[in-house]
């Protein structure tokens, strides 16, 4: 290949994906997840991690089959990320120190309720002064608790991953709500495009489902209360959708410049062609009903990829199953794609795996790349009562074979965090 063949339309290095790993409520590993996803299987199940009697939402998509040394969000999130990174590096054929930067999307960290209660039980009468946190600090000054300390450090997951896999430089930990996974990929892409590295490790993980997180989302009226049967709860783009299903998962992508990947004989799984991000100042949780920031984000990703909307063959939707977000996403897509919108297949992985929050953008990027490489469009399940105001081809209930060369994947998060990725097949 000529040197020009390794560059994009702006003369930047093309960024290839050479390894992928994934964990979700459907199982561990790319093969098992893809088989379940394309068969329309749901990973949503009743909550068993904590008592849920009396709660309006009693279902989730937690990952409870990976062993952890302590039951907290940091240990779960690290374990998920470790397993997906092992899988991705093995597929990429990289052993020993990775030698490139690490970009990690991780959930916000705070003490679990039971840990706070345990600390409260250790407070002595003479320590009962000031607020609860001052009392907790007094207890920990008297007797350090390394396990508890590790569980409340936001950057500890990335530092442990960096030590485990030999990444280069200080690891970057980010949290941009539901857009986090896509943002981690974007940072890796930008590092390669700017010539700062030939390879980068983009990881997104979320093992933060707890009683507290579930109650907080419930208070926002964001969660589905369709508890029975659990697998029918997530209903993106339907008339009777009532909220998302909180879930967990992780994904790792090994990114390399196409030239570096080809030179070492790596198998190229796809190209990250474009990234777009925009902020939304409408509300701290709600997306702008006009769809303007989401429209701008989609257009930015297409422009970055050097593609027109006519060149996108499939859309991996954010598709949360919340009344407002699905409506806003349709408005955004129909504005960008215009009269062609009814012809473009759009499906939501969240109908099967739930909303993996921080990990969602990366998990769905893996599935988008698999759509390109396998020629299979995953379905949107539970599409039994279509919303006439959202006339999309959602690949209803059953997978579909189709040749796709470019995919758009949307991630629209709380706090006005919007990120979109365009992924393409390896150039001939």
Beta strands, then each sheet from edge to edge (+ up, - down):
strand 1: 15-24
strand 2: 27-28
strand 3: 45-46
strand 4: 59-60
strand 5: 101-105
strand 6: 172-174
strand 7: 199-206
strand 8: 249-257
strand 9: 270-279
strand 10: 314-316
strand 11: 345-347
strand 12: 376-377
strand 13: 400-401
strand 14: 406-413
strand 15: 417-424
sheet 1: 2+ 1- 8+ 7- 5- 6-
sheet 2: 2+ 1- 9+ 15- 14+ 10+ 11+
sheet 3: 3+ 4-
sheet 4: 12+ 13-
end
